[in-house]
């Protein structure tokens, strides 16, 4: 399909045609469905319609035609389609090339293998992966922030229902406070309760959360502190309330002058802290 994209672009570059004319002239084009072919060209923004409705090759489409080799053209096509369509498997690129390859559908893996992306260590190949990974790390950070904010919103709502008082959503105002929400221990007791919120879109068995040294120092020194764990899924939200004392056995031991900065915890270690929400 991607090879035929280049062939079709070469045809359109010499003779622009409207989609109905293309489909009428070529119900199938060199072995592929022409409707699907035009859809891929549209996804890649390699051609668009002019005022008369004819498909004209765009600047990025022209770049494909001018590629120095078929392999280089395939790399351009793959990068463009990944950037524009954001397939689910693309986020795995931050795990490294071999790990990423395990997530690819067979037909996609074939495209990567065809243009040398899965094996070569040539500088241009390494640069291709680094560029893609840098973009996905940015996207992943944004997605993690969105997930974290959703967990914080759920905890704010939960604390309002539990105490009858609006908690202070401190993470919205200060990112380095060491906790996310300031609430109270109960409706009757105004004692301050510090809450750190950790959220994941994975299942309990797979989800993990990270606790920074600053967060631990703040939470462990408070008179009352908790960690709220949320698994945010389409079907339902899982919620656990973990007293900060439960984290103590899992905190790294510091030999000599060593100092830990971040600790990683599995959600599954605190499954017994899951809270039932009768109201859903």
HELIX and SHEET records of a PDB file:
HELIX    1   1 UNK A    2  UNK A   14  1                                  13    
HELIX    2   2 UNK A   19  UNK A   25  1                                   7    
HELIX    3   3 UNK A   34  UNK A   44  1                                  11    
HELIX    4   4 UNK A   59  UNK A   65  1                                   7    
HELIX    5   5 UNK A   70  UNK A   85  1                                  16    
HELIX    6   6 UNK A   88  UNK A   95  5                                   8    
HELIX    7   7 UNK A   97  UNK A  101  1                                   5    
HELIX    8   8 UNK A  106  UNK A  114  1                                   9    
HELIX    9   9 UNK A  123  UNK A  163  1                                  41    
HELIX   10  10 UNK A  170  UNK A  172  5                                   3    
HELIX   11  11 UNK A  213  UNK A  221  1                                   9    
HELIX   12  12 UNK A  244  UNK A  250  5                                   7    
HELIX   13  13 UNK A  267  UNK A  273  5                                   7    
SHEET    1   A 3 UNK A  17  UNK A  18  0                                        
SHEET    2   A 3 UNK A  54  UNK A  57 -1                                        
SHEET    3   A 3 UNK A  47  UNK A  49 -1                                        
SHEET    1   B 2 UNK A  28  UNK A  29  0                                        
SHEET    2   B 2 UNK A  32  UNK A  33 -1                                        
SHEET    1   C 4 UNK A 181  UNK A 184  0                                        
SHEET    2   C 4 UNK A 192  UNK A 200 -1                                        
SHEET    3   C 4 UNK A 225  UNK A 232  1                                        
SHEET    4   C 4 UNK A 237  UNK A 243 -1                                        
SHEET    1   D 2 UNK A 208  UNK A 212  0                                        
SHEET    2   D 2 UNK A 262  UNK A 266 -1                                        
END                                                                             
